[in-house]
Structure formats: C-alpha cells, structure tokens
Amino acid sequence: MAGGGGGTTWIKVLGLGLALLTLAHGLVVAQVELGFGHPALLAVGGLMVVFGSCEAMILCVEGIAQRMRWNPFVAGTMGGLAANVPELIMLGFVLAAKPRLGFIVVAMTLHVGAMAFGLYSGLLPRDASGHARLPEPLVKLSTDQFAGAGGAHLATGLIMLMLHTFSAGSHGGQGLGPIDLYTIGGLLLLVQVVGIVELVRRFGGSSDDDEWAGSVAEAEAAAETPTSLKRILGFGALGLTTSVIGGHAVGDFADELVVRLAEAGYSEMVGALVLSIFACAGGYIMIASAHVRGMYDLALANVSGAITQNAVLVMPVALILLATFGQLGVIPLLPSGAVLPIDLETTSVVLLMFPPLLILWKAVKDDGRVSWVETASMVAVFGLTLYFLAEHG
C-alpha cells in the first residue's frame, strides 16, 4: 500500500516541504529580511508537509481498517479523530494567548466545514436521476450528531442572547462562567463518545450494499497480507508529527495574513474566517487525495467529520480549556468573573451554527442521497451564513 496514488511522490513532497520550512527558519536565525517572502515560504512548505502527513495518515487508516475489517467510512472517521490530536494541542496554545479570538475561529471552522461538505457533494458520483448516494453510517448516525449539535448550539446561542439583552445570570449578562463552559462542553463530548461507540458497534464491518465497497483500492487491500502493526504505528506517528509541523507553519502564515488584513481595515471576523480556512487545510488535502484515488467513503468521512467533530469534539474541548485556563489564571477573567464574553461576534458564530446543521440533517437524512437541488441549497445557505458573519458579525 502506498500513498499519493500508489507511488512515493508524497514522500518527495513531504521532504521538499520540510526543506522549505528549514530554509524559512534558517533565514530567521540569520536575520535575513524577505518581507512577505518568509510567510510565503511557510505557506508553501507547510502545505506540502500537511499533504505528506495526510498521505501518511491515509496509509495508517488503510492498515487499521484492513486489520480490523472496518469499512472505509468508519476507518476514515477514526483517522479524522486521530488527526484532531495535533489540532487540539495547538488549540490550547491559541486559547491561552487569545481566548476570545480562538473561540471564534473554532466556531467559524464549523461553518467552513459545512461549506466544504456542500461543495464536495457536487463532486460525488451520481446516478441517472442526478442523485449521489451517501454511506449508511453518515445517513443513520452522523445526521443524529448534526441534529444534536444543532439543538445544543441553538440553545446556547439563544441563552447568550437573552442573558446579554436582560443583563441576567450569575455574570450580569457579560459572559459565560466556568460552570457554564464545563456543562456545555461535557454534554457535547458525551455525544461524541456515544457516537464513536455506536459507529464501531453498528457500522464497523464492511457492507455488501455499499456501492463503493468494490473499489479497486479495497480489492487490492483485501488481496494483500495484513499490514504490520509496526508499519501502521510508523505511518501514524509520521502523520501526526508532520501534521503538527506543517500545521504550525501554515498557522504562522495565516497569523501574518490576518495582521495584514487588519492593517488594511478588514474586520476581525474576516481574519477569523481566514484562520479557520487554513486550520482546515489538512482535512481539505486528505479529502482531495482520497477523492482522486476513488476512495469516496474516506473522503466523505473526513468532510462530514470536519463538521461533527468540530461541533462535538473540538468545540467542547475548547470550552473546557477556556474554563480551566480561567480558573487557573492563565487567561484574564472579565470583571464579573465570566470567562467567555458575550458580544455580537461570539453570539453570532454560535447562534448561526443552527441553520447549516439543520439543512445538513435534512439533506442527508430524508432519503440517504443528495440531489443537485440539495447541493445548491447547501452551498447557498452556507455561503449566506459565511457572508453574514464576515460582513455583519
């Protein structure tokens, strides 16, 4: 088994990316000024490293799926969960430095992920009627997570709006306190834990009804001897390590870009949108790589996981970290003792999570297929939400 379409191109890309990042950091040490050339090196090198890390993670996931006899969607979902580890580590540093902006970026990432789902649905193979069939786990389980997350975020956004409007609550409507954040985060994490257990229990095996189950990639995998644990762990370690390196470099580039956007007069929400797009770079590359190789279940697992895992994993972890940092004194509290301020930006990114999650639930749940009308509707709603947040949020 090999990444990058069956060759070693991804290894060369990864090596070149690491070389570019080494050059970029070497120029900094040597105090050589390149203007915007330095961030550009970080962007190009970082994206190349992220591409290599995604290919390594795909190989790791393929090996695990082969040994565990998981279907591609389950394997892709588990791989996506593993890919969140470096993101969560970096998120802790971001929240400690800029808690409010970090929270907004996490919320914006869900909106960007929803748009990615809408756009990708237009690339799926379709039947004569123009419908694209979706994997059973996505239809029967991920949609439940869409609904649960949508309800939770709608309730949270509404209570933030009411507390601020009437200056009510323990913190006079200024913000949410540690207990609030622990409660919201803990309940959302419960949805993620139960979802993982149900995913493996109900859908862990291969399905004969899956129209992509007979893909060339799976047929080749079935004919091979099981991948050794040493090889699986090696690819996993390589993928996680390089994703941290590449993600950090891309993040540095995005930070520089946001600073320049702010200097040019763009709003904070535009900067947060840019940061969230680059935060999803690894997922986009993995989706594209899997799609090119005909592994549509794996691609769908990542594109849907970018939404569900953000809503019931990354977001709750961010809330719990904020509460912990606030209690430990790592980040300053508001005068009222609140941790997360309630303002237009923080409220809008939470409250406007509901429409995308609602239309995702409806488009996928009704018949397990996506029509062109549903694709157009998703892109329109997700695009409108992003526009409102960037322009008026």
PEFEN-V545108 format. One record per residue. RES is the residue in one small letter. PHI is phi in degrees with one decimal (999 if undefined). Layout:
res: <RES;RES>
phi: <PHI;PHI>
//
This chain:
res: <m;a;g;g;g;g;g;t;t;w;i;k;v;l;g;l;g;l;a;l;l;t;l;a;h;g;l;v;v;a;q;v;e;l;g;f;g;h;p;a;l;l;a;v;g;g;l;m;v;v;f;g;s;c;e;a;m;i;l;c;v;e;g;i;a;q;r;m;r;w;n;p;f;v;a;g;t;m;g;g;l;a;a;n;v;p;e;l;i;m;l;g;f;v;l;a;a;k;p;r;l;g;f;i;v;v;a;m;t;l;h;v;g;a;m;a;f;g;l;y;s;g;l;l;p;r;d;a;s;g;h;a;r;l;p;e;p;l;v;k;l;s;t;d;q;f;a;g;a;g;g;a;h;l;a;t;g;l;i;m;l;m;l;h;t;f;s;a;g;s;h;g;g;q;g;l;g;p;i;d;l;y;t;i;g;g;l;l;l;l;v;q;v;v;g;i;v;e;l;v;r;r;f;g;g;s;s;d;d;d;e;w;a;g;s;v;a;e;a;e;a;a;a;e;t;p;t;s;l;k;r;i;l;g;f;g;a;l;g;l;t;t;s;v;i;g;g;h;a;v;g;d;f;a;d;e;l;v;v;r;l;a;e;a;g;y;s;e;m;v;g;a;l;v;l;s;i;f;a;c;a;g;g;y;i;m;i;a;s;a;h;v;r;g;m;y;d;l;a;l;a;n;v;s;g;a;i;t;q;n;a;v;l;v;m;p;v;a;l;i;l;l;a;t;f;g;q;l;g;v;i;p;l;l;p;s;g;a;v;l;p;i;d;l;e;t;t;s;v;v;l;l;m;f;p;p;l;l;i;l;w;k;a;v;k;d;d;g;r;v;s;w;v;e;t;a;s;m;v;a;v;f;g;l;t;l;y;f;l;a;e;h;g>
phi: <999;-148.3;-83.9;58.3;79.1;100.0;-122.8;-113.8;-56.9;-62.5;-66.7;-65.9;-63.2;-60.6;-62.7;-65.9;-62.9;-62.9;-65.1;-64.6;-67.5;-62.3;-62.6;-60.8;-71.5;-64.8;-65.7;-66.2;-61.4;-80.5;58.8;-94.0;-88.4;-120.8;64.3;-79.5;-63.4;-66.1;-59.9;-64.8;-61.7;-63.2;-65.9;-65.5;-63.6;-63.4;-66.2;-66.1;-67.5;-61.7;-59.0;-62.3;-65.4;-66.8;-63.9;-64.3;-65.9;-62.8;-63.1;-62.7;-63.7;-60.6;-65.7;-64.2;-60.7;-65.9;-74.0;-88.1;59.7;-82.7;-78.2;-58.9;-66.3;-62.9;-62.1;-64.8;-64.4;-65.9;-65.1;-64.1;-62.8;-63.6;-68.1;-76.4;-58.1;-63.9;-64.9;-67.6;-64.6;-65.6;-61.0;-59.1;-67.3;-64.8;-65.6;-67.7;-86.4;-137.2;-59.7;-67.1;-63.7;-60.7;-62.7;-62.7;-63.3;-60.3;-66.5;-65.0;-61.3;-65.4;-64.4;-65.6;-63.1;-63.2;-62.0;-61.2;-62.7;-60.6;-67.7;-67.4;-59.8;-76.3;-99.3;-72.3;-61.3;-124.2;-85.3;-62.5;-84.4;86.8;-104.4;-104.1;-78.0;-111.0;-61.5;-58.0;-60.8;-66.7;-72.3;-95.0;-123.3;-61.1;-64.9;-64.5;-70.3;-57.4;-66.2;-62.8;-66.0;-61.5;-63.9;-64.3;-74.1;-64.0;-62.0;-65.4;-62.9;-66.8;-68.4;-61.8;-63.2;-68.9;-60.7;-70.7;-64.6;-103.2;49.4;-106.7;87.8;-64.5;-117.2;62.1;77.2;-76.3;-176.7;-100.7;-90.2;-55.8;-63.2;-58.9;-68.3;-62.2;-66.0;-61.8;-63.2;-64.7;-69.4;-67.4;-63.8;-59.1;-61.7;-65.8;-62.3;-63.7;-62.5;-65.3;-60.2;-67.1;-60.0;-70.3;-68.7;-90.9;-126.8;-64.8;-85.1;-72.5;-114.3;-70.2;-85.9;-70.7;-67.3;-105.2;-65.3;-97.0;-64.3;-59.3;-61.1;-72.7;-63.8;-66.1;-64.4;-67.1;-80.5;-85.6;-72.0;-54.7;-65.6;-68.1;-61.5;-60.5;-69.0;-61.8;-63.7;-63.7;-65.2;-63.4;-63.8;-63.3;-63.5;-66.5;-63.5;-70.6;-67.4;-65.6;-63.1;-66.6;-63.6;-64.5;-65.4;-63.7;-62.9;-62.4;-62.7;-62.6;-59.7;-64.2;-65.2;-64.4;-59.2;-68.2;-65.2;-62.9;-63.9;-83.8;97.3;-79.0;-73.8;-61.5;-68.6;-64.7;-61.8;-64.9;-63.9;-62.1;-62.0;-68.5;-64.2;-70.9;-65.3;-93.1;-55.9;-61.0;-64.7;-62.3;-65.7;-65.9;-62.4;-63.2;-63.7;-66.2;-64.7;-60.1;-85.4;77.8;-93.9;-67.8;-62.5;-64.1;-64.2;-65.4;-60.9;-77.1;-72.9;-78.3;-65.0;-61.1;-91.5;-64.7;-69.5;-68.6;-71.0;-119.3;-132.9;-65.5;-61.4;-62.2;-62.9;-61.5;-64.4;-66.2;-64.2;-60.7;-62.9;-64.9;-61.5;-65.7;-71.3;-85.1;83.3;-68.8;-120.0;-73.3;-91.1;-71.5;-52.7;-82.3;93.7;-75.6;-99.9;-100.7;-67.3;-100.5;-143.2;-59.8;-68.6;-66.6;-72.3;-65.8;-67.9;-80.9;-64.0;-82.0;-72.3;-66.1;-58.2;-61.2;-66.7;-66.4;-71.0;-62.2;-59.3;-68.4;-64.6;-89.8;-74.6;-61.4;-138.2;72.0;-136.7;-119.0;-93.3;-65.0;-64.5;-64.9;-61.5;-63.1;-65.0;-62.3;-61.4;-64.6;-66.2;-66.0;-66.1;-65.2;-62.5;-63.0;-63.3;-60.2;-66.1;-71.3;-88.6;-123.9;-69.2>
//
